[in-house]
Amino acid sequence: MKTMLVSFAVGLMVGVAYALLRVKSPAPPLVALVGLLGIVAGEHAIERFLAKKGSDAQVSSSQQAQTGATASVR
C-alpha cells in the first residue's frame, strides 16, 4: 500500500509540474485509463475466485478423505 501511495504522490507532483510548465501530458486519455482499471479489477476478481474455489476443493477433498477413512474402518 505504501508503494502505491508514493507512486500516486510522485505522479501528482509530475502532473503539477506539467501544468506549471504548460506541457501536455503524454498520458493516455481518461477512457484508456478507465479501461486499464477494469482490466486490473477483472484480473484480481478472477484470482480471488480461483483462490476461493481452490480452497473449497481442498476442504472437500479432506472431508472425503475423512469419510473414506471412516467407511473403511466399518
C-alpha positions as CSV (number, residue, x, y, z in Angstrom):
1,M,0.0,0.0,0.0
2,K,2.9,2.4,0.8
3,T,4.3,1.8,-2.7
4,M,1.0,2.8,-4.3
5,L,0.8,6.0,-2.2
6,V,4.3,7.0,-3.0
7,S,3.6,6.3,-6.7
8,F,0.5,8.4,-6.6
9,A,2.2,11.3,-4.8
10,V,5.1,11.3,-7.4
11,G,2.6,11.2,-10.2
12,L,0.7,14.1,-8.7
13,M,3.9,16.2,-8.4
14,V,4.8,15.5,-12.0
15,G,1.2,16.5,-13.0
16,V,1.6,19.8,-11.1
17,A,5.0,20.4,-12.8
18,Y,3.5,19.7,-16.2
19,A,0.7,22.1,-15.5
20,L,3.1,24.8,-14.3
21,L,5.3,24.4,-17.4
22,R,2.2,24.2,-19.6
23,V,3.4,20.9,-21.1
24,K,0.8,18.5,-22.5
25,S,0.9,15.2,-20.6
26,P,1.9,12.1,-22.6
27,A,-0.6,10.1,-20.6
28,P,-3.4,8.2,-22.5
29,P,-6.9,9.7,-22.4
30,L,-9.1,9.1,-19.4
31,V,-11.1,6.5,-21.3
32,A,-8.0,4.3,-21.7
33,L,-7.1,4.7,-18.1
34,V,-10.6,3.5,-17.0
35,G,-10.2,0.5,-19.3
36,L,-6.9,-0.3,-17.7
37,L,-8.6,-0.1,-14.3
38,G,-11.2,-2.5,-15.5
39,I,-8.5,-4.9,-16.6
40,V,-6.8,-4.9,-13.3
41,A,-10.1,-5.2,-11.4
42,G,-11.1,-8.2,-13.5
43,E,-7.7,-9.8,-13.0
44,H,-8.0,-9.5,-9.2
45,A,-11.6,-10.8,-9.2
46,I,-10.6,-13.9,-11.1
47,E,-7.6,-14.5,-8.9
48,R,-9.8,-14.3,-5.8
49,F,-12.4,-16.5,-7.3
50,L,-9.9,-19.2,-8.2
51,A,-8.2,-18.9,-4.8
52,K,-11.6,-19.4,-3.1
53,K,-12.5,-22.3,-5.5
54,G,-9.2,-23.9,-4.8
55,S,-9.6,-23.7,-1.0
56,D,-13.1,-25.1,-1.3
57,A,-11.7,-28.1,-3.3
58,Q,-9.1,-28.7,-0.6
59,V,-11.7,-28.7,2.1
60,S,-14.0,-31.1,0.2
61,S,-11.1,-33.4,-0.6
62,S,-10.0,-33.5,3.0
63,Q,-13.6,-34.2,4.0
64,Q,-13.8,-37.1,1.5
65,A,-10.5,-38.5,2.9
66,Q,-12.0,-38.4,6.4
67,T,-15.3,-40.1,5.4
68,G,-13.4,-42.6,3.3
69,A,-11.2,-43.5,6.3
70,T,-14.3,-43.9,8.4
71,A,-16.0,-46.0,5.8
72,S,-13.0,-48.3,5.5
73,V,-12.9,-48.8,9.3
74,R,-16.5,-50.1,9.4
